[in-house]
Amino acid sequence: MAIRRMEINLKDFSHIRIGPQSWVWSVNNSLEVLNDPAFVLDKLVLGNCSKLLLPNRLEEAFLNVDQEPVIEHSEGLLHVSSGTKLSDLLQYAMEEGLGGFDFMAGIPGTVGGLVWMNGGSFGKHVWSQIYQIRAITSSGEVIWLRPEDVEAEYRNSHLHRLGVKFVVDAFLYYKHEDKQDVREQILRNIEYRKRRHPVEYPSLGSTFKNSKGYKAWELLTEVGMAGYRIGDAMFSTKHANFIINLGNATREDVLRLIELGQARVYKHFGIWLEPEIVIL
Ligand SMILES: Cc1cc2nc3c(=O)[nH]c(=O)nc-3n(C[C@H](O)[C@H](O)[C@H](O)COP(=O)(O)OP(=O)(O)OC[C@H]3O[C@@H](n4cnc5c(N)ncnc54)[C@H](O)[C@@H]3O)c2cc1C
C-alpha cells in the first residue's frame, strides 16, 4: 500500500475554506486500505470536506480522496472506490451511458462521504441505489452491508451504529441509457443548482436538515436570517440555508451564525433546527 503523509492547508481544501494547516495521510485509492485495515482505526476520516466544519487543530486525519479511483461496471452494478469524487463517477456514467446517478450531479463530495451521510437530492438518496458496500469496523474487521442491514434515513446512514469506521467501496445499481440522455440529465441538474444555490461562494451546502413539515431555508428567511452576517460568514440571500464564506470567515463565525439561526427559528416557530453539516 502506497501510504503518504503530507502537510496540507485544509483551509484551501475545505469547501467552505475554513480549516487548519495539518499533516494528513493518504493512499492512491481506498481499496488499498484493505491491505492493512488497522491503518484507519486511529484516524479521523475526511472525504472531500464538503460537509465538514473542521476544527482549528487537527491531527491523525486520513484524507480519503482517490488519486487513482477505481470505477468499473458489469451486469447492472457499478463498482466504485469510496475516495472517488462524485464528479469522476458522473464523468464515467456519461461516457459509458449509465443512468441513475444524475441526482448526484453538483454534489461536491466523494462516494464515501455520500454513503456515510446518505446524501442525495431531487428526492433520491444514495442508499436507495446501493446493492452493497464494503466497510472496515472499528475493530478492524472487513464487513459487507446491504440496505436491509442499515437504518439509513434522511442525511444519515447511521453506519456508526454498526461499528463502521471506514467505507471502502460501494456497488450501485445502474441502468443502461442513451449517452446523450445521461449527459443532458446531469447537466440539467447542475444548471438547476446554479440557479437555486450560491455555488459562486464557498459553503458546506445546506446547513440544517429539512423535515417533512418544513424547509429550513423558508424558516430562516421568515426570521430574517437571509443576508445576516457575522464576520465573513453569512446566510446566503440566494438560499438562506447555505452559510457562505465571504472571504475570511472563521469556524467561530459559522458556529455563532448556526446558534443564532437555531435560536431565532426556535423562538418564532418552536422548531429546533438540526445541523446537517458535520461539526468536528
Ligand atoms: C455547494 C454544495 C452543495 C451540496 N449539495 C448537496 C446535496 O444536494 N445533497 C447532499 O446530500 N449533500 C450536498 N452537499 C454536501 C456534501 O457535498 C455531501 O454530503 C457529500 O456527500 C459529502 O462528501 P465528502 O466526501 O465531502 O465528505 P466529508 O465532508 O469529507 O465528510 C462528511 C462525513 O462523512 C464521513 N466520511 C467521508 N468519507 C468516509 C468514508 N470513506 N468512510 C467513513 N466515513 C466517511 C466523514 O468522517 C464525515 O463525518 C453539498 C455541499 C456543497 C458545498
The ligand as a MOL file (V3000), in Angstrom:
LIG
                    3D

  0  0  0     0  0            999 V3000
M  V30 BEGIN CTAB
M  V30 COUNTS 53 58 0 0 0
M  V30 BEGIN ATOM
M  V30 1 C -22.4090 23.5480 -2.8790 0
M  V30 2 C -22.7510 22.2660 -2.1500 0
M  V30 3 C -23.8950 21.5710 -2.4960 0
M  V30 4 C -24.2320 20.3840 -1.8280 0
M  V30 5 N -25.3770 19.7250 -2.1940 0
M  V30 6 C -25.7020 18.5940 -1.5540 0
M  V30 7 C -26.8920 17.8770 -1.9120 0
M  V30 8 O -27.6390 18.2590 -2.7930 0
M  V30 9 N -27.1600 16.7340 -1.2500 0
M  V30 10 C -26.3480 16.2460 -0.2630 0
M  V30 11 O -26.6430 15.1820 0.2920 0
M  V30 12 N -25.2230 16.9130 0.0950 0
M  V30 13 C -24.8850 18.0540 -0.5150 0
M  V30 14 N -23.7500 18.7200 -0.1570 0
M  V30 15 C -22.9430 18.2270 0.9680 0
M  V30 16 C -21.7980 17.2640 0.6250 0
M  V30 17 O -21.2680 17.5400 -0.6560 0
M  V30 18 C -22.2530 15.8070 0.7120 0
M  V30 19 O -22.7520 15.4980 1.9830 0
M  V30 20 C -21.0880 14.8620 0.3580 0
M  V30 21 O -21.5890 13.5760 0.1770 0
M  V30 22 C -20.0060 14.8210 1.4300 0
M  V30 23 O -18.9220 14.0970 0.9200 0
M  V30 24 P -17.4310 14.4270 1.3140 0
M  V30 25 O -16.5650 13.4310 0.6390 0
M  V30 26 O -17.1240 15.8480 1.0530 0
M  V30 27 O -17.4760 14.1380 2.8750 0
M  V30 28 P -16.8250 14.9960 4.0500 0
M  V30 29 O -17.4780 16.3260 4.1120 0
M  V30 30 O -15.3430 14.9880 3.9530 0
M  V30 31 O -17.2570 14.1080 5.3050 0
M  V30 32 C -18.6200 14.0210 5.6870 0
M  V30 33 C -18.7520 12.8710 6.7160 0
M  V30 34 O -18.5380 11.6300 6.0660 0
M  V30 35 C -17.5020 10.8970 6.7120 0
M  V30 36 N -16.7800 10.1470 5.6720 0
M  V30 37 C -16.3400 10.6160 4.4760 0
M  V30 38 N -15.8030 9.6050 3.7650 0
M  V30 39 C -15.9060 8.4820 4.5120 0
M  V30 40 C -15.5200 7.1040 4.3370 0
M  V30 41 N -14.9490 6.6540 3.2180 0
M  V30 42 N -15.7850 6.2320 5.3440 0
M  V30 43 C -16.3740 6.6480 6.5010 0
M  V30 44 N -16.7520 7.9290 6.7080 0
M  V30 45 C -16.5320 8.8340 5.7420 0
M  V30 46 C -16.6480 11.9590 7.4150 0
M  V30 47 O -15.9510 11.4100 8.5120 0
M  V30 48 C -17.7300 12.9520 7.8490 0
M  V30 49 O -18.3810 12.5060 9.0290 0
M  V30 50 C -23.4000 19.9050 -0.8030 0
M  V30 51 C -22.2320 20.6080 -0.4580 0
M  V30 52 C -21.9110 21.7900 -1.1220 0
M  V30 53 C -20.6610 22.5180 -0.7340 0
M  V30 END ATOM
M  V30 BEGIN BOND
M  V30 1 1 1 2
M  V30 2 1 2 3
M  V30 3 2 2 52
M  V30 4 2 3 4
M  V30 5 1 4 5
M  V30 6 1 4 50
M  V30 7 2 5 6
M  V30 8 1 6 7
M  V30 9 1 6 13
M  V30 10 2 7 8
M  V30 11 1 7 9
M  V30 12 1 9 10
M  V30 13 2 10 11
M  V30 14 1 10 12
M  V30 15 2 12 13
M  V30 16 1 13 14
M  V30 17 1 14 15
M  V30 18 1 14 50
M  V30 19 1 15 16
M  V30 20 1 16 17
M  V30 21 1 16 18
M  V30 22 1 18 19
M  V30 23 1 18 20
M  V30 24 1 20 21
M  V30 25 1 20 22
M  V30 26 1 22 23
M  V30 27 1 23 24
M  V30 28 2 24 25
M  V30 29 1 24 26
M  V30 30 1 24 27
M  V30 31 1 27 28
M  V30 32 2 28 29
M  V30 33 1 28 30
M  V30 34 1 28 31
M  V30 35 1 31 32
M  V30 36 1 32 33
M  V30 37 1 33 34
M  V30 38 1 33 48
M  V30 39 1 34 35
M  V30 40 1 35 36
M  V30 41 1 35 46
M  V30 42 1 36 37
M  V30 43 1 36 45
M  V30 44 2 37 38
M  V30 45 1 38 39
M  V30 46 1 39 40
M  V30 47 2 39 45
M  V30 48 1 40 41
M  V30 49 2 40 42
M  V30 50 1 42 43
M  V30 51 2 43 44
M  V30 52 1 44 45
M  V30 53 1 46 47
M  V30 54 1 46 48
M  V30 55 1 48 49
M  V30 56 2 50 51
M  V30 57 1 51 52
M  V30 58 1 52 53
M  V30 END BOND
M  V30 END CTAB
M  END
